[in-house]
Amino acid sequence: MGKNTGFKEYPRELAPRRPAAERVNDWFEIYLDFPEEKLRKQGARCMDCGVPFCHTGCPVNNIIPDWNDLVYRGRWKEALRTLHATNNFPEFTGRICPAPCEAACVLGIIEPPVTIKQIEKNIIERGFAEGWVVPEPPVSRTGKRVAVVGSGPAGLAASQQLCRAGHWVTVFEKADRIGGLLRYGIPHFKMEKHLIDRRLAQMEAEGVEFVPNSHVGHNVAWEVLRKDFDAVLLAGGAENPRDLNVPGRKLKGIHFAMDYLPQQNKECEGDTIAAAERILANGKRVVIIGGGDTGADCLGTSHRQKCASVYQFELLPMPPIERSPTTPWPLWPMQLRVEGAHEEGGHREWSIATTEFTGDEDGNVKQLHAIRVGPAPKFEPVSGTEFSMEADLVLLAMGFTGPVRRGLLDQAGVELDARGNVRANSDYMSSIPGVFAAGDLRRGQSLVVWAIAEGRQAAEGINRYLMGQD
């Protein structure tokens, strides 16, 4: 694969990010273009490693060495076909996937791994630029109808697979636009939304029907779906946020991250949010509680809204700079990660537990009180480390506890597992025949690439249920 000596000749190189001082003034993506010559060299670094462990790290089973080799040889159209064979939406994963494939790269044992994610993104962008990405409608129709509830990556992947298998697919989305987490969870500076729209146009041309503003279990009755469709896929995500139950939590100015981030995405789409409902960081002292991806998204958004200051607190200890010995290759490494938002400013601290919020006479949050803690699982407070700080806006980005049960899940009556997710068998069918589940709603909060993988696998299960064959 690649060039036999490529990994010795060429260092790992990534597309540069736009200067932080420039990008915090707009909502465009932060990466610059990467020349084809450099991409081909990065493809040349893919070793003839015998057993490509990158496959073990990739939930969608991308055929990574093959398309690395094809890029090295300038065979872009073949690389696109190979990439699309396992991944419906490489334009999404090539931007927002944390690249577990790279963590499992064999070259990564001795050198920086192959830039798999960078190559993936450029293959699909080349495909769109050349006009190679076109609708692929089925040759014939089965007459079977499938309802997909939720238009995030799991729902979209399943919908495209099912439609191409010949089924009539209708996607129900509660929001005003299609895309789920991709549309209203991921900030524009990480993924611009025209990328979703061009893929939706392809899917509509293939025959997928999208119905926004359709909240199943609320303004769309669950019984209607069961009566009108031969199968139903639940792909609504894990939207129930983890709360922080400390004194003062109900003060004004304390919000869940997913109440904050979608508003900015809506404004970037041209919508106007009523002033009384708008959550803004401009001129405010912001504290973000949660050190993961969602916290970093809040950080980058706060920078662009011109906050006065911003702190990001994490309960867990600071990860090591290099791969922790507790997560050896090819496991996903426990180590410190620096997102683009962290380069733009702010203060990042670990082992911090918030104990209380206090506010002014009007009920607005004004101070956060916290203490430093020891390691998991006890997080024992460290005596004498208590502190307080001014805060006008607090964003809770501590993850999600599972799918929202009221409404759809209550009406559907599907069985839940011990974690509160929808229980499903190996074919992704729930406890109710003909009702399937995929994505975060089934496995819990996870990655976009896992959602795509689950959507594809659920589509296989649905097709077997409907047709008795793969």
N, C-alpha and C positions, 0 to 999 in steps of 0.2 A: 504494500500500500504506500502511496506517496512516493517519495524518493528515498532510496535505501539509506542514504547518509544525510537526509534532510534535517533530522533532529539534531545532528551535530553541526550543521552549517548555519542554520537559521535560528535566532532566538525567538521566544514567544513575543508577539507584538499584538496590541489591541488598537482599535480605533480610538483616537484621542477624544477627550471630552471638551466641549466648548469652555472657555474661561468662566470660572464661577461668577465673577463680577458681571459678566455679560448675561449668562443664562438665567440669573435670578430676576431679570427684568422682563422675562417672557415665559410662555407656557409651551414652547417648542421642545422637541426631544434634545437631549444634551450631547449626543454623540455626533461627531463629524464623519464624513464619508471615508472609507478605507479603500485605497487604490487596488485594482485587480491584481497587479503584479505582487503586491504584498500578501493578498489573500492566497494566491497560488503558492507562495512560499510557506504560508501557514499550513496549507493542505499538505505540502511536502513533508512537514514535520511528523505526520502520522506514520508511526513505525509499522513494520511488518511484525507485529508483536505476537502472532500466533493465536492467542486467545484474547480478543478485544474486550477487556473488562468494562469499557465505556458502555457496552450493552447492558451490563448489570446495573449501572447507575441510571439508565434511561427508562422511565416508566412506559414510554410509548414504543420501546424497542427499535429506536432509530438505527438504520444500517449505516452507522457513522463512518467506519473506515472506507466504505465504498464511495460515499459522496465526497469525502475528503480527497480521495484519489482522483475522482472525476474533476474536481475543482483544480487540483494541481495540474491536470492535463488539459484544462480549458474546455472540458466537455460539460458545459453548464446545463444544457437542456436535459441530458441524461441524469445529472446531479439532482435537478429539480424533480424528475420522475421518481428517483430513488428516495428522495426526501418525503415526497407526498405519499409514498407507498405506506408509510407508518404514521404520518402526522398530518392531520387536516389543516393545521394552522401554525406553520413554522414562523410566520411573521409575528405571532404572539410569543411563542416560547423563545424565539431568537432575541426577544427584547426583555422579557420579564422572568424567564426561568432562571433559577440560581445555578443551573448547570451541574447537576449531580453527575452527569456523564464525565465532565472534566475532572471532578474529584476522583473518579475511578479510572482515569486514563493511565495506561501502563507507563507511559513516558513520565508521568507525574511522580513515579517512585524516585527518579534520579534527577529530573529536570522539571521546569515548569510545564504543565500539560499542554496539549494541543488546544488551540482556540476554537473549540467545536462550536460554541454558541455564536461566535462572530461569523464563522463560515456559514452556519445554518441561516442566519439572518440575511446574509448577502446572496445566498442561493435563491431564496424566495423573492427578494427584491429584484434580482436580475430577471426572474421569471415573470413578474408583473410588468417590468419595464419592457421586456421583449414581446409581451402579449402572449406568453405561453400558458398563462393561467386563464382557462376558459371554462364555461359551464360544461358539466359532464352529466347530462340528464340520462336516466335509464332508457334502455332500448324498449322496454315494455313495462307495464304496470301490473301489480299483483291484485289491485282492488282493495287491499287492506289499508286501514286508516290508523295512524298512530298519533296520539297527542303527547307532546313533550312540554312539561311544566318547568319553565325556567330557561333563560336564553344565555346563561353563562357558558364557559368553555365546554362543560360536560354536555349540556343540552344541545349546543351547536354541533359538536362533534358527532353525537348520536344522530341528530337530525340529518346531517349530510350523508352519513353512512346509510341510514334507513331509506332516504330518498333515492340514493343511487342503487339501492337494492330493489327499487321498484315500488315501494310503499308510498302512500300519500301521507305527508307529515305536516302537522300544524303545531307551531310553537306558541305557547301562551306565556306572556311576560307581564308581570304586574306593573313594571315601570313604563314610562312614556316612550322609551326608546329601547331597542333590542341590544343586548350585549351583557347584561348582568354585571358581574364583578369587573369585567373588562371595560365596560362603559362607565360605571359610576364608582368603582373602587380604586382602579389604577389611575393615578394622575396623568394629565396630558404630557407632562415633561418626561414621563417614562414610556408612554405609548400614545401617540396621537390617534384620535378616534376615526379619522378617515380610513385608517387601516381596517377597522371593523366594517365600515360601510362598504368598502369595495368587496370584501368577502361575502357580506350579506347579499350584495347584488348578484354575485355568482350563484349563491344558494337559491335565491328567488328564481333565477333563470332556470335552475335545475328542477324547480317545482315545490320547494319548501314554502309554506305559508306562515307568515309571522303576524301575530296578533298582540300588539302592545296594549297597555292599560287594561290587562285582563288578569285580575288577581283571583286565581282559582281558590275556592273556599270562601270567597267574599263576594265579588261582583260576578263571578262565574261559578256556577254550582258544580260541585264535584260529581253529582249524579248525572249531569249532562255529559261530562266526559266519559263516564263509564258506559252510558247508553249509546253515544254517538261514535265511539272509537273502539277498535279491536284490541288495542293495547295502550297503556299509558306509562310514560316514563316520568318519574319524579326526579327533577334535577335542580331543585330550588336553592341549593347551597346551605351553608351553616352560618346563619345570620344572627344567631342569638349571642350578643356581646357579653364578655365577662365583665362584671361590674366590680366596683371597689366600695365595699361596705364599711365606711369609716364615718365618724361624725362630720357633718357639714357637707356630705355628698350632694344634698339637694339644693345647694346654693346655685344661683344663676351664674353662668359662665363655665360650668363643668359639663362637658359633652362627650359622648362616644365618638370615636374617630369616624365611624361610618355615618354619623349625622353631619360631620364637618366636611369630609372629602367630597361626597357627591354634590354638595352645593357648588363647589368651585368647578367641578366638571360640567355641571349644568350651565354655569356662566360662560365657560369656555365654548359651549355649544350654542351660545347666543341667548340663553334664557335669562330672565330677571327674577331674582329672589326677593321677596318682600323684605323690607328693611327690618321689620319686627322679628323675622325669622332668621335673618342672615347671621351666620357665625363667621366672624372675621378676626384675623390676628393683627391687623394693621395697628401699629402704635402700642400694642399690648405686650405685657410680660407673659410669655407662654411657657407652660410646663407640659411636656408630653410624658405620660406614664406608660411605659412599654418600649422595649428596645428592639423589636423586630421590624419586619418589612413595613407593616402598617404605621409604626411609629416613625420610620424614616420617610414615609410618604407624607405624614403630617408635618415633619420637619421641613421638607422641601417646599411644601405648600405655604407654611408659615413664613419662610424666607421670601417667597414671591409676593406674599401679601404685606411685606414690610413690617414685620413684628419689631418691637423695641428690643426684645431679647428672647431667647428660647433655650430651655433645658430639656434634655431627654433622660429620664430615669429608668433604670432596669433593676428588677429585684434580684436577678441572678448575678453571680460574680462576673468580673470582666473575663472574657475568653482569652486564651493564650494567643500570642501574635502568630505563631506557627501552629501547624496541625498538632492537636493534643495526642499524646500516646494512647489515650483511651479510645481514640477513633482512628486506628491505623488504616492505611490504604487497603482495600478500595472503598472503605466506608465513607459516608458523608462526614467531613472533618469538623470537629468542634474547634473553631478558631475565630479570631476577631475579623469581622468584615466591615469594610468602609464603603458605604454607598455614596453616590454622587451628592446626595443631600448633606452628608457629613462634611464633605469638602467645602460646602458653602457657608459654614459657620455654625454657631450654637455650641452648647456645652453638653457633653455626654458623660453620664456617671452610672456606676454599677453598684449593686448591693445596697440599694436605697428602698426603704419601705415607707410609704406615706401613712401617717397615723391620723391626720385630721385636716380639715379645711375650716378656715374662719373667714367671715365676711363683714361687710359694712351694714349700716342700718337699713339699706334698701334690699338686702339679701343677695348682694353680688359677692362672689368670691374675691378675697383680697390677699389671703395668705395660705400657703401650703406648709404643713408641719410634717417632718419626717425624721427617720433615724436610720443609721447604718446597721446592716444585719450581716450575720454569718452565712455560710453556704447552705445550700439545699441539703436535706429536705426540711430542716427545722427553721432556718432563717431566724436564728435567735438574735434579738436586739443587742447591739454592742453598747454597753453603758457609757454614758458621757458623750455620745455622738449625736444627740438630738440637735436638730436645727430647724429654722423657719425661713421662709423666703417669700417675697412678694409675688403674687400671681394674679393676673386679670383674666386669663383664659387657660383652662386645664383640659387636655384632650386625653381620653382614656383609650389606649391602644394595646390592650392586654390580651388580645385574641378572642376566640369565640368558643362557646360551650356546646354548640351543636345547632341543628335546625330549629326554627321557630315551630312550635307544635300547634298553637291555636290556629284555628281555621282549617287549612288543607289537611294536615296530618291527623288532626282530631276527627275530621269528617271522613277521611279515607279509612281510618281504623287499622292502619298497618302496624305490625309489631315493631317495637323499638328494641335496640340492644342495650347493654348495661350502661353505655355512654350516652344514651338518648338519641342515637342515630337510627335511621331506618335499617332494620335487619333485612338482608337479602342473601340468596343462595349463590352458588357459583355462576349461575346464569343471570345474576343481578335481579332475579324476581323476588319481590317482597312476599310476605305471608299471604297476600291476596293474589290468586292466579290472574295473570294479565296485567298486573301492576308492578312496575319495575322501579329501581332506584339506582342512581349513580352520582358520582362526584362527592363534594363535601357533605351533602345530605346523607350519604351512605357511609363514608369513611371518616368524616370529621374534617376539621379545618386542615387544608393541605395546599399543594402547589397547583398552579394552572396546568402544568404538564401531567399531573396525576388526574386532574379532571378530564382532560382530553382522552387519556388512556381509558378511564372508566367509561366515558361516553361511547367510545368505540367498542369496548367489550360488552357494554349493555346492549348496544345495537345488534351485536351478534346473538346475544341471548334472546332479544325480542324477535329477531328474524327466525330463529329456531322454533320459538313458540308459535309464530304465525304460519310458518311454512314447513316445519318439520325437518329442516336442513340448514346448513351453514350458508 
